[in-house]
Amino acid sequence: MTVLAGDGVTVLDGAQRMIEQATSATALPESPLLLVAIALAVALVLVVPRAIWSISGHVVTIVHELGHGFAGLLTGRRSVSIRLSGNHAGVTTSKGTAASVPWTTFWGYPVPALVGAALVLAGMSGWAGAALAAATAILLLSLLFMRGILAWLLTPLTVLLAAVLLAAAPDPWLSSTVVGIGIFLVCGAVRALVNLVRGHLRGRTHDSDARLLAQATRVPAGVWLLLFAVLIGGAALVSGWAVASAIPGL
């Protein structure tokens, strides 16, 4: 029996298209500079206004918590569990040695920026399909760790949207979307770090990642905040370099 996914398009056709996009180069739009300008404008709209950030920021929170989760797995931690709440707070729990705690705790804030820079670099280099396919596979794997209604609602929805893009979007749209997501994640990481620093200055961050790192290592929280800033700033610079390298005249 043939299952139709649309007018004359089968599910098998969509799957084949996804494989092709994931394994072949993806063309950029005719005007890459316009693409970047629009992507940056959209990212700022999603990140700067508080009302919009209260919704869009959940995406950054998911990547933040996955940073903790996968960092923990790399050090042999087990029973990883990720739970999200409506106020951008996320909690990742796992079992393992005390020595692995600092490494696991550190990677939450930098990872959204690093993932964003990787997406920008891939999108501007013509490998948007491969980058989106890899991100989709990681999100599918992350469902093993997700707990709670919000996590189980947002993660499958993101996977579904990514699958639709791979199966149906023309190359310029796919490249534009991947670069746009990357720029949004970098900007979102900057916003999250600014909020964290502001909270530390006001003394409202007793359980922040930087504070937990200070407790675990006896290295002051300010040092950890600086390291977060170095990695996030580096990711922003890499993103800018990727854009400048792909656009003639910049």
C-alpha positions as CSV (number, residue, x, y, z in Angstrom):
1,M,0.0,0.0,0.0
2,T,1.3,3.5,-0.9
3,V,1.0,6.1,1.8
4,L,0.6,9.6,0.5
5,A,2.2,12.6,2.3
6,G,0.8,15.2,0.0
7,D,-0.3,15.7,-3.6
8,G,1.4,12.8,-5.4
9,V,4.3,12.8,-2.9
10,T,4.8,9.6,-0.9
11,V,6.3,9.2,2.5
12,L,9.1,7.3,0.8
13,D,9.7,10.3,-1.5
14,G,10.0,12.5,1.6
15,A,12.4,10.1,3.3
16,Q,14.6,9.9,0.1
17,R,14.6,13.7,-0.1
18,M,15.8,13.9,3.6
19,I,18.7,11.5,2.9
20,E,19.7,13.5,-0.2
21,Q,19.7,16.7,1.7
22,A,21.7,15.2,4.5
23,T,24.4,13.8,2.3
24,S,24.8,16.5,-0.4
25,A,25.8,20.1,-0.6
26,T,23.0,22.7,0.0
27,A,22.9,25.8,-2.2
28,L,22.8,29.3,-0.6
29,P,20.3,32.0,-1.7
30,E,21.4,34.3,-4.6
31,S,22.0,37.0,-2.0
32,P,23.7,35.6,1.1
33,L,24.2,39.0,2.6
34,L,20.4,39.6,2.5
35,L,20.0,36.1,4.1
36,V,22.3,37.0,7.0
37,A,20.7,40.5,7.5
38,I,17.2,38.9,7.7
39,A,18.4,36.1,10.0
40,L,20.1,38.6,12.4
41,A,17.0,40.8,12.4
42,V,14.7,37.8,13.2
43,A,17.1,36.6,15.9
44,L,17.2,40.0,17.6
45,V,13.4,40.1,17.5
46,L,13.3,36.7,19.1
47,V,15.9,37.5,21.8
48,V,15.6,41.1,22.8
49,P,12.0,41.8,23.7
50,R,11.2,40.2,27.0
51,A,7.7,39.0,26.0
52,I,9.0,37.1,23.0
53,W,12.1,35.8,24.8
54,S,9.9,34.3,27.4
55,I,8.7,31.9,24.7
56,S,11.6,31.6,22.3
57,G,14.1,31.2,25.1
58,H,12.9,27.7,25.8
59,V,14.8,26.6,22.7
60,V,18.0,27.9,24.2
61,T,17.1,26.2,27.5
62,I,16.7,22.8,25.8
63,V,20.2,23.1,24.2
64,H,21.6,24.4,27.5
65,E,20.3,21.3,29.3
66,L,21.5,19.0,26.6
67,G,24.9,20.5,27.0
68,H,24.9,19.3,30.6
69,G,23.4,15.9,29.7
70,F,25.9,15.0,26.9
71,A,28.8,16.4,28.9
72,G,27.8,14.1,31.7
73,L,27.6,11.1,29.4
74,L,31.1,11.8,28.1
75,T,32.4,11.5,31.7
76,G,30.5,8.2,32.3
77,R,27.6,9.6,34.2
78,R,24.4,7.7,34.0
79,S,20.6,8.0,34.6
80,V,20.6,11.4,32.8
81,S,17.3,13.2,33.2
82,I,16.3,16.6,31.8
83,R,13.3,18.5,33.0
84,L,12.1,21.9,31.8
85,S,9.8,24.5,33.5
86,G,7.9,27.4,32.1
87,N,10.2,30.1,33.4
88,H,13.3,29.0,31.4
89,A,14.6,27.0,34.3
90,G,15.9,23.6,33.5
91,V,17.3,20.8,35.6
92,T,19.6,18.0,34.5
93,T,20.3,15.3,36.9
94,S,22.6,12.3,36.6
95,K,24.6,9.8,38.7
96,G,28.3,9.6,38.7
97,T,31.5,10.5,40.4
98,A,32.1,13.8,42.2
99,A,35.1,14.5,39.9
100,S,32.7,14.6,36.8
101,V,30.5,17.3,38.3
102,P,32.5,20.4,37.3
103,W,32.8,19.2,33.7
104,T,29.1,18.4,33.5
105,T,28.0,21.7,35.1
106,F,30.3,23.9,33.0
107,W,28.9,23.2,29.5
108,G,25.3,24.4,29.9
109,Y,25.9,28.1,29.0
110,P,28.5,27.7,26.2
111,V,26.8,24.9,24.3
112,P,24.0,26.9,22.7
113,A,26.6,29.4,21.3
114,L,28.9,26.6,20.1
115,V,26.0,24.7,18.4
116,G,24.8,28.0,16.9
117,A,28.3,28.7,15.5
118,A,28.5,25.2,14.0
119,L,25.1,25.7,12.3
120,V,26.2,29.1,10.9
121,L,29.4,27.6,9.6
122,A,27.7,24.6,8.1
123,G,24.9,26.6,6.5
124,M,27.3,29.2,5.0
125,S,29.6,26.4,3.8
126,G,26.8,24.6,1.9
127,W,26.1,21.8,4.3
128,A,22.9,23.0,5.9
129,G,21.2,19.7,5.2
130,A,23.9,17.6,6.9
131,A,23.9,20.0,9.9
132,L,20.1,19.9,10.3
133,A,20.1,16.1,10.0
134,A,22.7,15.7,12.7
135,A,20.8,18.1,15.0
136,T,17.6,16.2,14.4
137,A,19.3,12.9,15.2
138,I,20.7,14.4,18.5
139,L,17.2,15.7,19.4
140,L,15.7,12.3,18.8
141,L,18.3,10.7,21.0
142,S,17.7,13.3,23.7
143,L,14.1,12.1,24.0
144,L,15.6,9.2,26.1
145,F,16.5,11.8,28.7
146,M,13.5,14.2,28.6
147,R,11.0,14.3,31.5
148,G,7.9,16.3,31.9
149,I,5.2,17.7,29.7
150,L,7.1,20.7,28.4
151,A,10.2,18.8,27.4
152,W,8.1,16.1,25.7
153,L,6.0,18.8,23.9
154,L,8.9,21.0,22.6
155,T,11.4,18.4,21.6
156,P,9.2,16.3,19.3
157,L,7.8,19.4,17.8
158,T,11.3,20.7,17.0
159,V,12.2,17.3,15.5
160,L,9.0,17.3,13.3
161,L,9.7,20.8,12.0
162,A,13.3,19.8,11.1
163,A,12.1,16.7,9.3
164,V,9.6,18.7,7.3
165,L,12.4,21.2,6.3
166,L,14.7,18.3,5.2
167,A,11.9,16.6,3.3
168,A,10.3,19.6,1.5
169,A,12.3,22.9,1.7
170,P,14.2,24.1,-1.4
171,D,17.9,24.5,-0.8
172,P,17.9,28.3,-0.3
173,W,15.1,28.0,2.3
174,L,17.0,25.2,4.1
175,S,20.3,27.1,4.1
176,S,18.5,30.3,5.3
177,T,16.7,28.4,8.1
178,V,19.9,26.7,9.4
179,V,21.9,29.9,9.4
180,G,19.0,31.7,11.1
181,I,18.7,29.0,13.8
182,G,22.5,29.3,14.3
183,I,22.4,33.1,14.7
184,F,19.5,32.8,17.0
185,L,21.3,30.3,19.3
186,V,24.4,32.5,19.4
187,C,22.3,35.6,20.3
188,G,20.2,33.6,22.7
189,A,23.4,32.4,24.5
190,V,24.5,36.0,24.8
191,R,21.1,37.0,26.3
192,A,21.3,34.1,28.7
193,L,24.8,35.0,29.8
194,V,23.8,38.7,30.3
195,N,20.9,37.6,32.5
196,L,23.2,35.3,34.5
197,V,25.8,38.1,35.1
198,R,23.0,40.5,36.0
199,G,21.7,38.0,38.5
200,H,25.1,37.5,40.0
201,L,25.6,41.3,40.4
202,R,22.3,41.4,42.3
203,G,23.1,38.4,44.4
204,R,20.2,36.3,43.1
205,T,22.0,33.3,41.8
206,H,22.7,31.0,44.7
207,D,22.1,27.9,42.6
208,S,23.4,29.1,39.2
209,D,25.9,27.1,37.2
210,A,28.7,29.5,38.0
211,R,27.9,29.3,41.7
212,L,27.7,25.5,41.7
213,L,31.1,25.4,39.9
214,A,32.6,27.7,42.5
215,Q,31.3,25.4,45.3
216,A,32.6,22.3,43.6
217,T,36.1,23.7,42.7
218,R,36.7,26.6,45.0
219,V,37.4,28.7,42.0
220,P,35.4,32.0,42.2
221,A,32.2,32.3,40.3
222,G,33.5,35.3,38.4
223,V,36.2,33.1,36.8
224,W,33.6,30.8,35.5
225,L,31.5,33.6,34.2
226,L,34.6,34.9,32.3
227,L,35.2,31.4,30.8
228,F,31.5,31.3,29.7
229,A,32.0,34.7,28.1
230,V,35.2,33.7,26.3
231,L,33.6,30.6,24.7
232,I,30.3,32.4,23.8
233,G,32.3,35.4,22.4
234,G,34.5,33.0,20.5
235,A,31.4,31.3,19.0
236,A,30.1,34.7,17.9
237,L,33.5,35.5,16.2
238,V,33.5,32.2,14.4
239,S,29.9,32.9,13.2
240,G,31.0,36.3,11.9
241,W,34.0,34.8,10.2
242,A,31.9,32.1,8.5
243,V,29.5,34.8,7.2
244,A,32.4,37.0,6.0
245,S,34.1,34.1,4.2
246,A,31.0,33.1,2.3
247,I,30.0,36.6,1.1
248,P,32.2,38.2,-1.5
249,G,33.4,41.7,-0.7
250,L,33.1,41.4,3.1
